[in-house]
Amino acid sequence: MSDMELWLVDLVSCAAGLEQVEAATPRLSEACRCQLDAMAVADARRDRRLTHIALRVALERTLGA
C-alpha cells in the first residue's frame, strides 16, 4: 500500500500569503494566467488561481523546485 497525503488549504485565510508567494516567485505560466483570466465568474477565478498557486507550492516543497 502506498503512502497518501491530503492537503487542505483555507483559501480565504491564506489568500494574501499565496498572492505574496506568487508575486515573489511566479509559478503560474502565462498560459495558465490567460486561462484563469478568461473565467467569467470572479469568485471562481480567484479560487481557481489560489488553488493553482497552493498546489504548485505544495508540490514544490514535496518534490523540489
C-alpha positions in Angstrom: 0.0 0.0 0.0 1.3 3.4 -0.9 1.5 6.4 1.4 -1.1 9.1 0.7 -1.2 12.7 1.8 -4.2 15.0 1.9 -3.5 18.7 1.7 -6.2 21.1 2.9 -5.8 24.8 2.2 -8.1 27.5 3.6 -8.2 29.8 0.6 -9.8 32.6 2.4 -7.3 32.9 5.2 -4.3 32.0 3.0 -5.2 34.3 0.1 -2.9 37.2 0.9 0.0 34.9 1.7 -0.5 32.8 -1.5 -0.6 36.0 -3.6 2.6 37.3 -1.9 4.4 34.0 -2.6 3.3 34.1 -6.3 4.4 37.8 -6.6 7.8 37.0 -5.2 8.4 33.9 -7.2 5.8 33.4 -10.0 4.8 29.8 -10.5 1.8 30.2 -12.9 2.6 30.1 -16.6 1.4 32.8 -19.0 -1.0 30.2 -20.5 -2.4 29.3 -17.0 -2.9 33.0 -16.2 -4.7 33.6 -19.5 -6.9 30.6 -18.9 -7.8 31.9 -15.4 -8.4 35.4 -16.7 -10.9 34.0 -19.2 -13.1 32.7 -16.4 -16.3 34.8 -16.2 -17.1 34.4 -12.5 -14.8 36.4 -10.3 -15.1 34.3 -7.2 -14.4 31.1 -9.2 -11.5 32.8 -11.0 -10.0 33.9 -7.6 -10.5 30.4 -6.0 -9.0 28.6 -9.0 -6.0 30.9 -9.1 -5.3 30.4 -5.4 -5.8 26.7 -5.7 -3.3 26.5 -8.6 -0.7 28.6 -6.5 -1.2 26.4 -3.4 -0.9 23.2 -5.4 2.3 24.4 -7.0 3.8 25.5 -3.7 2.9 22.1 -2.0 4.3 20.1 -4.9 7.5 22.2 -5.0 8.0 21.7 -1.2 7.4 17.9 -1.6 9.2 17.2 -4.9 11.7 20.1 -5.1 11.9 23.1 -7.4 
